[in-house]
Amino acid sequence: MQWVPGSLRAMTRHADSALAAPTLEFVHGMPARRGARALRAARRADVAEHSEIRLDAERAVAHLDHLYRYAVAITGDRSEAEDLVQDVLEALLRRPRAIRDHDNERAYLLAMLRHRYLDALRVKRRRPQLELERAGYEQQARVGERPDARAEQRDVLDAVARLSLHHREALVAVDVAGLSYGEAAAFLGLPKGTVMSRLHRARANVVAALAAPA
């Protein structure tokens, strides 16, 4: 089986809304320096007017697919992934967040999900217990999903799950959540170069795992 990073990535882009271009009448006839100051003032006023958006559960639904794929890849378990996504939506139902409109909404939601995952991981480490086989995952075949495609997905997820946490997080942030290197760096709180290095190593390890004989 051959795996490439694009097989995990949802090729979507988050487009930040740009400030409206100034009208010609606004700057016509004004000295260059005064015109530049006026433009900056107008832009600051526009940013202040639209400085925050209300991120609630209804708005988060637009990112549901990315959240679920990220959760499945980081946990390796669909049931646990569904619980994490549900926790995020419930948190937004209880208390919508106010974020700057130029912030990446998806990255903010992924950060909420990641924090919950790490909290659950710390609880598991404090309370060691035997891991049960994920029979539920294996039995939950999706309608119309070919057995061979399902097996390939399982192989990829297993290979990702065997990565160390910091390598797995870099891989999932870029190749599953679709964040850019810069966005992933901000999301994980790491330098961009560190994210790229971990991502390169994680991809290599996944490819090696899939190429190894069963």
PLY file of the C-alpha trace (Angstrom):
ply
format ascii 1.0
element vertex 214
property float x
property float y
property float z
element edge 213
property int vertex1
property int vertex2
end_header
0.00 0.00 0.00
1.31 3.44 -0.95
0.51 6.44 1.19
1.08 10.10 0.44
0.36 13.06 2.75
-2.47 14.23 0.50
-4.45 11.10 1.30
-5.12 12.48 4.78
-5.55 16.11 3.90
-8.83 17.86 3.31
-7.82 20.43 0.70
-9.76 23.36 2.03
-8.57 26.86 2.62
-9.60 29.37 5.19
-9.84 32.75 3.47
-9.44 35.76 5.74
-11.72 38.61 4.76
-9.76 41.59 3.50
-10.48 45.23 4.30
-12.40 46.99 1.60
-10.30 49.00 -0.81
-10.55 52.77 -0.33
-12.57 54.75 -2.83
-10.76 57.01 -5.25
-12.83 59.98 -4.10
-11.54 59.48 -0.56
-7.90 60.03 -1.43
-8.17 62.15 -4.56
-6.47 65.50 -4.23
-5.09 64.83 -0.75
-1.37 65.08 -0.04
0.25 61.63 0.02
1.13 61.77 3.71
-2.29 63.01 4.80
-3.96 60.47 2.52
-1.95 57.61 4.03
-2.82 58.73 7.56
-6.48 58.97 6.64
-6.43 55.50 5.11
-4.79 54.01 8.21
-7.34 55.70 10.45
-10.21 54.42 8.32
-8.83 50.89 8.40
-8.35 51.01 12.18
-11.97 52.16 12.56
-13.16 49.37 10.29
-11.17 46.77 12.25
-12.51 48.09 15.55
-16.07 47.88 14.23
-15.61 44.25 13.15
-13.08 43.20 15.77
-14.95 40.19 17.14
-17.20 37.41 15.96
-19.41 35.16 18.04
-18.21 31.57 17.75
-21.11 29.37 18.83
-22.15 25.78 18.18
-24.14 26.72 15.09
-21.14 28.45 13.54
-18.87 25.54 14.51
-20.99 23.09 12.50
-19.35 24.42 9.32
-16.06 22.95 10.62
-17.56 19.68 11.85
-15.95 17.51 9.16
-12.45 18.84 9.93
-13.01 18.47 13.66
-14.15 14.87 13.36
-11.31 13.83 11.03
-8.79 15.47 13.34
-10.29 13.75 16.38
-10.29 10.32 14.70
-6.68 10.69 13.59
-5.40 11.94 16.95
-7.26 9.32 19.01
-7.44 6.41 16.57
-10.96 5.70 17.77
-14.22 6.89 16.22
-16.23 6.64 19.40
-13.72 8.70 21.37
-13.52 11.16 18.48
-17.29 11.64 18.50
-17.21 12.27 22.25
-14.50 14.93 21.86
-16.36 16.74 19.10
-19.57 16.57 21.13
-17.75 18.07 24.13
-16.57 21.00 22.01
-20.07 21.68 20.65
-21.61 21.44 24.13
-19.02 23.87 25.48
-19.96 26.35 22.74
-23.65 25.86 23.47
-23.05 26.71 27.12
-20.74 29.63 26.40
-20.11 30.96 22.90
-16.64 32.41 22.40
-15.81 35.89 21.14
-12.79 35.75 18.82
-11.15 38.24 16.48
-12.58 37.94 13.01
-9.13 37.50 11.45
-8.36 34.54 13.70
-8.58 31.10 12.15
-11.88 29.71 13.42
-10.90 26.16 12.57
-7.62 26.43 14.46
-9.46 27.82 17.49
-11.91 24.90 17.43
-9.11 22.39 16.96
-7.35 23.91 19.97
-10.49 23.39 22.06
-10.63 19.78 20.93
-6.91 19.22 21.51
-7.09 20.57 25.06
-9.89 18.14 25.85
-7.95 15.27 24.34
-4.84 16.09 26.38
-6.94 16.41 29.54
-8.44 12.96 28.92
-4.98 11.57 28.22
-3.68 12.88 31.55
-6.63 11.26 33.35
-5.90 7.92 31.66
-2.25 8.11 32.69
-3.24 8.79 36.30
-5.63 5.84 36.23
-3.92 3.01 34.34
-6.31 0.44 32.95
-6.30 -2.37 30.44
-7.02 -1.31 26.87
-10.02 -3.10 25.42
-10.03 -4.01 21.76
-11.83 -1.44 19.64
-14.40 -3.92 18.37
-16.96 -1.18 18.04
-14.74 0.66 15.60
-14.18 -2.43 13.48
-17.90 -3.23 13.36
-19.09 0.25 12.44
-18.82 -0.09 8.67
-20.07 2.99 6.91
-22.76 2.64 4.28
-21.19 2.32 0.83
-17.63 2.00 2.19
-15.63 -0.67 0.36
-13.88 -3.24 2.57
-10.52 -2.60 0.89
-10.83 1.16 1.38
-11.77 0.62 5.00
-8.77 -1.65 5.51
-6.45 0.97 4.00
-7.87 3.67 6.28
-7.42 1.39 9.28
-3.79 0.73 8.30
-3.07 4.44 7.98
-4.77 5.27 11.28
-2.89 2.47 13.03
0.40 3.80 11.66
-0.48 7.33 12.79
-1.54 6.08 16.23
1.89 4.44 16.73
3.67 7.77 16.29
4.85 9.64 19.36
2.37 12.30 20.47
4.40 15.29 19.25
4.98 13.70 15.83
1.32 12.66 15.59
0.08 16.14 16.46
2.21 17.75 13.75
1.05 15.25 11.14
-2.63 15.52 12.04
-2.59 19.32 12.22
-1.25 19.66 8.66
-2.33 16.52 6.81
-5.74 16.02 8.42
-6.89 19.42 9.69
-5.41 21.15 6.64
-3.57 23.87 8.58
-0.66 25.62 6.94
2.79 25.31 8.52
2.36 28.73 10.11
-1.12 27.96 11.41
0.02 24.59 12.77
2.95 26.28 14.52
0.64 28.78 16.21
-1.85 26.03 17.04
0.78 23.79 18.66
2.77 26.63 20.19
5.94 25.65 18.34
8.39 27.31 15.95
7.49 26.75 12.31
10.75 24.91 11.67
10.02 22.46 14.51
6.60 21.69 13.03
8.13 21.06 9.60
10.82 18.81 11.06
8.33 16.77 13.10
5.99 16.54 10.13
8.78 15.25 7.88
9.74 12.59 10.43
6.11 11.62 11.05
5.39 11.19 7.34
8.52 9.09 6.90
7.55 6.86 9.82
4.03 6.33 8.47
5.35 5.46 5.01
7.84 3.01 6.55
5.13 1.39 8.69
2.84 0.91 5.69
5.66 -0.50 3.57
6.69 -3.03 6.22
5.51 -6.62 5.63
2.51 -7.62 7.70
0 1
1 2
2 3
3 4
4 5
5 6
6 7
7 8
8 9
9 10
10 11
11 12
12 13
13 14
14 15
15 16
16 17
17 18
18 19
19 20
20 21
21 22
22 23
23 24
24 25
25 26
26 27
27 28
28 29
29 30
30 31
31 32
32 33
33 34
34 35
35 36
36 37
37 38
38 39
39 40
40 41
41 42
42 43
43 44
44 45
45 46
46 47
47 48
48 49
49 50
50 51
51 52
52 53
53 54
54 55
55 56
56 57
57 58
58 59
59 60
60 61
61 62
62 63
63 64
64 65
65 66
66 67
67 68
68 69
69 70
70 71
71 72
72 73
73 74
74 75
75 76
76 77
77 78
78 79
79 80
80 81
81 82
82 83
83 84
84 85
85 86
86 87
87 88
88 89
89 90
90 91
91 92
92 93
93 94
94 95
95 96
96 97
97 98
98 99
99 100
100 101
101 102
102 103
103 104
104 105
105 106
106 107
107 108
108 109
109 110
110 111
111 112
112 113
113 114
114 115
115 116
116 117
117 118
118 119
119 120
120 121
121 122
122 123
123 124
124 125
125 126
126 127
127 128
128 129
129 130
130 131
131 132
132 133
133 134
134 135
135 136
136 137
137 138
138 139
139 140
140 141
141 142
142 143
143 144
144 145
145 146
146 147
147 148
148 149
149 150
150 151
151 152
152 153
153 154
154 155
155 156
156 157
157 158
158 159
159 160
160 161
161 162
162 163
163 164
164 165
165 166
166 167
167 168
168 169
169 170
170 171
171 172
172 173
173 174
174 175
175 176
176 177
177 178
178 179
179 180
180 181
181 182
182 183
183 184
184 185
185 186
186 187
187 188
188 189
189 190
190 191
191 192
192 193
193 194
194 195
195 196
196 197
197 198
198 199
199 200
200 201
201 202
202 203
203 204
204 205
205 206
206 207
207 208
208 209
209 210
210 211
211 212
212 213
